[in-house]
């Protein structure tokens, strides 16, 4: 028959075996790499996921091997043309050497702090060599590549590989932006005024040219009209002269009828003339002779 003491000892031994067995195994996740430590000193690095064994007195530290984000606060940088820029950038990195990472920084928080300092320095070095236009418009992609390369070289000593660096925003400070806006507005207003002045000058030149051409055209038209009118008058006079030579009485009758038409208007038919005036010669008869009573002189 077993004594109670033997059972207690067996339980203690079983507990010790379980404790030793539990402390001798560890699990590595697919997103992790593990550093095995012996009394605080690293002795092994395990990168393969799964169940692994170690000495019971050893400890493990899990290190993330995924790509991590580094959010950098906005920094003020001075470009080569002395323009002040507010730059908002971020980086992505991963831990490629867990042992070097552990011995140099030891934690994600410390790594982020160190990388933030290095990133700000790289931003100032690279952006300080170029002007404002290059940063905000022309070669931002090349500048980000240069910043990433510099940051990656410096982060290599901490066992860290910088995968990417991006500039979200690079702009002038608020007060500088307003000043630039006002200057651009003034410049555009000056250009607009210059264009309007050039347009007015061009319009005046076109109007002057059109007026000059109109004057020439009108003068030429008047000259042609005068010539045509003169030719018409000459032809009319020729016809009149020819008609007068053929029938003087008819010509006199035609001239009197024309005078009656021009003189006797519908609105006023009054004349202050002697009844025996030559003007009324055809009123007395178609032959244009005055009646004898009217034609006889008074005694």
ChimeraX attribute file (.defattr): number of C-alpha atoms within 10 A of each C-alpha:
attribute: neighborCount
match mode: 1-to-1
recipient: residues
	/A:1	3
	/A:2	6
	/A:3	7
	/A:4	9
	/A:5	9
	/A:6	10
	/A:7	11
	/A:8	11
	/A:9	11
	/A:10	12
	/A:11	12
	/A:12	12
	/A:13	12
	/A:14	12
	/A:15	12
	/A:16	12
	/A:17	12
	/A:18	12
	/A:19	12
	/A:20	14
	/A:21	14
	/A:22	12
	/A:23	16
	/A:24	16
	/A:25	13
	/A:26	16
	/A:27	16
	/A:28	18
	/A:29	15
	/A:30	13
	/A:31	14
	/A:32	17
	/A:33	22
	/A:34	24
	/A:35	20
	/A:36	21
	/A:37	18
	/A:38	16
	/A:39	10
	/A:40	10
	/A:41	12
	/A:42	17
	/A:43	12
	/A:44	14
	/A:45	17
	/A:46	17
	/A:47	18
	/A:48	15
	/A:49	14
	/A:50	11
	/A:51	10
	/A:52	12
	/A:53	12
	/A:54	17
	/A:55	14
	/A:56	14
	/A:57	11
	/A:58	16
	/A:59	19
	/A:60	19
	/A:61	15
	/A:62	18
	/A:63	22
	/A:64	17
	/A:65	18
	/A:66	14
	/A:67	15
	/A:68	16
	/A:69	14
	/A:70	18
	/A:71	14
	/A:72	18
	/A:73	12
	/A:74	16
	/A:75	14
	/A:76	18
	/A:77	23
	/A:78	18
	/A:79	21
	/A:80	14
	/A:81	12
	/A:82	12
	/A:83	16
	/A:84	18
	/A:85	25
	/A:86	16
	/A:87	23
	/A:88	17
	/A:89	21
	/A:90	17
	/A:91	20
	/A:92	16
	/A:93	21
	/A:94	17
	/A:95	25
	/A:96	18
	/A:97	18
	/A:98	25
	/A:99	20
	/A:100	16
	/A:101	21
	/A:102	19
	/A:103	13
	/A:104	14
	/A:105	16
	/A:106	16
	/A:107	12
	/A:108	15
	/A:109	10
	/A:110	12
	/A:111	20
	/A:112	18
	/A:113	13
	/A:114	14
	/A:115	24
	/A:116	19
	/A:117	12
	/A:118	16
	/A:119	24
	/A:120	20
	/A:121	15
	/A:122	20
	/A:123	23
	/A:124	17
	/A:125	16
	/A:126	18
	/A:127	23
	/A:128	20
	/A:129	13
	/A:130	17
	/A:131	15
	/A:132	22
	/A:133	13
	/A:134	15
	/A:135	24
	/A:136	15
	/A:137	10
	/A:138	11
	/A:139	12
	/A:140	17
	/A:141	13
	/A:142	12
	/A:143	20
	/A:144	21
	/A:145	14
	/A:146	17
	/A:147	23
	/A:148	23
	/A:149	18
	/A:150	19
	/A:151	27
	/A:152	22
	/A:153	13
	/A:154	18
	/A:155	21
	/A:156	16
	/A:157	13
	/A:158	23
	/A:159	21
	/A:160	22
	/A:161	22
	/A:162	23
	/A:163	16
	/A:164	18
	/A:165	23
	/A:166	17
	/A:167	18
	/A:168	10
	/A:169	14
	/A:170	21
	/A:171	18
	/A:172	20
	/A:173	15
	/A:174	11
	/A:175	9
	/A:176	14
	/A:177	13
	/A:178	12
	/A:179	13
	/A:180	13
	/A:181	12
	/A:182	12
	/A:183	12
	/A:184	12
	/A:185	12
	/A:186	12
	/A:187	12
	/A:188	12
	/A:189	12
	/A:190	12
	/A:191	12
	/A:192	12
	/A:193	12
	/A:194	12
	/A:195	12
	/A:196	12
	/A:197	12
	/A:198	12
	/A:199	12
	/A:200	12
	/A:201	12
	/A:202	12
	/A:203	12
	/A:204	12
	/A:205	12
	/A:206	12
	/A:207	12
	/A:208	12
	/A:209	12
	/A:210	12
	/A:211	12
	/A:212	12
	/A:213	12
	/A:214	12
	/A:215	12
	/A:216	12
	/A:217	12
	/A:218	12
	/A:219	12
	/A:220	12
	/A:221	12
	/A:222	13
	/A:223	12
	/A:224	12
	/A:225	12
	/A:226	12
	/A:227	12
	/A:228	12
	/A:229	13
	/A:230	12
	/A:231	12
	/A:232	12
	/A:233	12
	/A:234	12
	/A:235	12
	/A:236	12
	/A:237	12
	/A:238	12
	/A:239	12
	/A:240	14
	/A:241	13
	/A:242	13
	/A:243	14
	/A:244	14
	/A:245	11
	/A:246	11
	/A:247	10
	/A:248	13
	/A:249	14
	/A:250	13
	/A:251	17
	/A:252	14
	/A:253	16
	/A:254	12
	/A:255	13
	/A:256	18
	/A:257	13
	/A:258	11
	/A:259	12
	/A:260	14
	/A:261	11
	/A:262	9
	/A:263	13
	/A:264	12
	/A:265	10
	/A:266	7
	/A:267	6
	/A:268	8
	/A:269	8
	/A:270	9
	/A:271	9
	/A:272	5
	/A:273	10
	/A:274	9
	/A:275	15
	/A:276	16
	/A:277	11
	/A:278	14
	/A:279	14
	/A:280	17
	/A:281	18
	/A:282	17
	/A:283	15
	/A:284	14
	/A:285	11
	/A:286	10
	/A:287	12
	/A:288	17
	/A:289	14
	/A:290	20
	/A:291	13
	/A:292	8
	/A:293	9
	/A:294	12
	/A:295	12
	/A:296	10
	/A:297	7
	/A:298	6
	/A:299	3
